[in-house]
Amino acid sequence: MNNIPINVTVRHLDEPASKFQPVIQSEIGKLETHFSNVTDFSVVVEGISKIANGVELKRKVEITASVKGNALAATAEEENFGKALDVAISKIRVQLSKHHEKASEHKSVPTAEVVK
């Protein structure tokens, strides 16, 4: 593992950040192995009270990944922390994949083609 710094912030909840830290470390750790160009992650776990489609949403998870000059962000609001984290992780994975793809495509263009 690359040991990328992960900053966890908890808002509007009685639980401390240390309660969520092991689960977040585990899930983000899976991303670290595939996307080594990430410099740090920031995760905000927030308690919300909102009803959407008849379901009360109680947790919001926002993940921000800093990647060489860019910040990619994904947010999910779900009825519990586990679902919200899973959705946010899948969203940030897609963004990291697209960013990685664009960066590798840009680097793979031969200089002779760029000059034309």
C-alpha positions in Angstrom: 0.0 0.0 0.0 1.2 3.5 -0.8 0.0 5.0 2.6 -1.6 7.9 1.0 -2.8 10.4 3.7 -6.6 10.1 4.4 -8.2 13.0 6.3 -11.6 12.0 7.9 -14.0 14.7 9.2 -17.3 14.0 10.9 -20.0 16.6 11.0 -23.4 16.7 12.8 -22.9 13.3 14.3 -22.2 12.1 17.9 -19.8 9.4 16.7 -16.1 10.3 16.6 -14.1 10.1 13.4 -12.1 7.2 14.9 -15.3 5.0 14.6 -15.4 5.5 10.8 -11.6 5.5 10.2 -10.9 1.7 9.9 -13.7 1.2 7.4 -12.7 4.2 5.3 -9.0 3.1 5.5 -9.9 -0.3 4.2 -12.1 1.0 1.3 -9.7 3.8 0.2 -6.8 1.3 0.5 -8.3 -0.6 -2.3 -8.2 2.5 -4.5 -4.6 3.2 -3.6 -3.4 0.0 -5.2 -4.9 1.0 -8.6 -4.4 4.7 -8.6 -0.9 5.6 -7.4 -1.0 9.2 -8.7 -3.3 10.3 -5.9 -1.5 12.6 -3.3 -4.2 12.5 -0.6 -7.8 11.7 0.2 -10.3 13.7 2.2 -13.5 12.1 3.5 -16.4 13.9 5.1 -19.1 11.9 6.9 -22.1 14.0 7.7 -25.4 13.4 9.5 -28.3 14.7 7.5 -32.0 14.6 7.9 -33.8 14.6 4.5 -36.5 12.4 2.9 -36.0 11.4 -0.8 -38.4 9.1 -2.6 -40.0 8.1 0.7 -36.7 7.0 2.2 -35.1 9.0 5.1 -31.5 9.8 4.2 -29.4 9.9 7.3 -25.8 9.9 6.1 -23.8 11.8 3.5 -20.3 10.8 2.5 -18.1 13.1 0.4 -14.7 11.9 -0.9 -12.2 14.2 -2.4 -9.1 12.9 -4.1 -6.2 15.2 -4.9 -4.4 14.2 -8.1 -1.5 16.3 -9.4 -3.1 19.7 -9.9 -6.7 18.5 -9.8 -9.2 17.6 -7.1 -11.8 15.0 -7.9 -14.9 14.8 -5.7 -17.8 12.3 -5.2 -20.8 12.7 -2.9 -23.4 10.2 -1.8 -26.5 10.5 0.4 -28.0 7.2 1.7 -29.9 5.8 4.6 -26.8 4.5 6.3 -23.0 5.0 6.3 -22.1 1.7 4.6 -24.3 2.4 1.6 -23.2 6.0 1.3 -19.5 5.0 1.4 -20.0 2.3 -1.2 -21.7 4.7 -3.6 -19.2 7.4 -3.1 -16.3 5.0 -3.5 -17.7 3.7 -6.8 -18.2 7.3 -8.0 -14.7 8.4 -7.2 -13.3 5.1 -8.8 -15.0 6.1 -12.1 -13.6 9.6 -11.9 -10.1 8.3 -11.1 -10.3 5.9 -14.0 -11.3 8.6 -16.4 -8.5 10.9 -15.1 -5.9 8.1 -15.4 -7.1 7.3 -18.9 -6.9 10.9 -20.1 -3.5 11.3 -18.6 -2.2 8.1 -20.2 -3.7 9.0 -23.6 -2.1 12.4 -23.5 1.3 11.0 -22.7 1.1 8.3 -25.4 0.8 10.7 -28.4 4.0 10.7 -30.4 5.7 14.1 -30.7 5.6 13.9 -34.5 1.7 13.8 -34.4 1.5 16.7 -32.1 3.6 19.0 -34.3 1.5 18.4 -37.5 
